[in-house]
């Protein structure tokens, strides 16, 4: 079957174009931050939400992380219908609509409704995330794409840090409901930024007979490098969610016994990752994707060993190392997907993110039950197994055909 050829305009940075890659990276990172702030901010509220809804840690952990269900579904939907979706319009509309379920979380008192709203948030966050990844892959050169993806993942890191700080501080000072209203306003700010900053792309003209979406899926799923990428994405978020969801309970209970505000400030552990994640692109260029991945996961593994110690300083250092390692690994793998795809890049990104967020859901469910039944040390062991499996799969991160993929 003939492959379609696609002509797309390069990224038009509008007012920021003359300021070069630095300004572009900053704005891309800010869009990422405002896209994913809802995903991570609510995790800092877990102890307070558990008390408010009167449920156990695993149940509330599942409800808060139910957004990953919506994110996986939306990733698959974008993968299926990507060629019909305008990138810029899809991004800003998704972010504008995201403000609706976010604000409604502030008024619901029913856990089922809370869970459904989190799923709705996940659908809209994932749609914006996946379309932005496709936009960057299509509108940047191969050299620019790695840096742009690293900037986008850096915004993801920032949402982990500042999202949790904002959530914990606003909930303590204003109340739980008001923290969700504030996040809704931030979603609208992200929509405005995407609308005014992202350049309008020319209509992609397809010549020849394009393959069906299911045919494209088959191409991606038969690609050994992409198979490994999808599985690695699953394991990265499985590990990350397992650590940063249930460590909240470890920090809040004796012997550490941190207050909600202090718990929010614990997430300054993400600050180093804001500076190290942009280096992922340079690591890949210097060492190759596999060595960069192994180095990143080795850092995370050292951090894991510190999380079981009953003292705050080593736990904080351990969380810092886990954050640095997993975010660098994610940045390297995310950029690799665009290189390894031999057909529709948006579909490849959608499949990757669907697998990634399913890993988060699995981490919440499996490690939540392990945590409730066997304790924190057993949950950390489960994360270590996931990291070891991801390293085994990384041997397959090899691009065998460097021909550019169709958009």
C-alpha positions, 0 to 999 in steps of 0.5 A: 500500500502506498504511503501518504506524503505530507507537507506541513508548515514549520512551527511559527512561533509568532511573537517569540520566533525571533528569540529563538529556541530558548523562548520556544522551549519556555512557552512549550514547557509552560503549555505542558505545565498548564496541561498536566497541573491537574494530574499531579496537584490532586496527589498532594491532597490525598491525605486530606481527601481520604479524610474528607471522603472517609475511605482507605488509602488504596480507594482514594488513590484509585479515585485520584489516579482514575484520570489515567483511565481517561488519559489512556482512552484519549491516547487511543482515540487520538491514535485512531483519528489523528489524521482528522484532528487539527493540532492547534485547535485540538490543543486549546479546545481540550484545555478550555474544556478541561476547566469544567470538570476541574471546577466541578471537583470543588463541589462534588461530595460523592466519590463516584462522581469525583472519580468520573470527573477525574476520568473526564480530566484525563481525557482532556489532558491526554488529548492536549498532551498527545496533540502537542507531541504530534505538533512538535514532531511534525513542525520541528526538525529532527534535531529540534524535536528532541529539545522541544520534547525535553522542554515539554517534559520539563513542564511536566516536571514543573507541574509535579512540583508547583502543582503539588505546592499550589494544591497543598497551599491553597487547600490549607489556606482556602479549602479543598474546593477553592484549590480546584477552582484555582486549577480551573483558572490555570487550565483556561490560561493554558488554553489562551497560551496555546491559542495565541502562541502556537502557529497555524499549520497549513492543511496537510495535503495527503497524496496517494491512498492513506492506510487505515488507522488500524493498518497504522496501528498494526505497523506500529505494534509490529515495530520492535522498537516501538513495542519496547517503547510502549512497554517502557512507558507503561513501566515508567509511570507504574513506578512513578505513580507507585512512589509519589502516590503512596509516599504521601501516606508515609510522610503524613504518618509517624515517625515523619508526621508532616503537616499538609503544608509541609507535605506540599513543600516536600515536592521541592524534590522535583526542583532538580529535575526541572534543570536535569530533564532538559539535559536528556536530549544532550545525553541521548545525543552523546551516549545514545538512547539506551545508555541515557536510559540506563543512566537515568534508571540507575539514578532512580534505583539508588533513590529507591533504596533510600525511601525505606529509611525511617528518616526524612533527609534520606527519604527526601534525597531518594524522592529527588533521585527517583524524580530526576531518573524517571523524568530523564528516562521519560524524556528520552523514551518520548523523543525516541517514539517520534524517531522510531515511528515509520508511519503516522507519528500522532498515532504512535504518540497516542499509543505510547501515551495510552500505554504510559497512562495505563501503567499509571493506573496499574501502579495505583491499583497494584501498588496500592493494594501491596501498600495496604496489605504488605506495607511501604517496603513491599511497594518499593520492591514492586517499583524496583521490579518495574524499573528492572524490567524497563531496563531489560526492554531498553535493549530494543531501543534501536532505530533500524530505519532512519527514513523520516516518518510521515506525519 
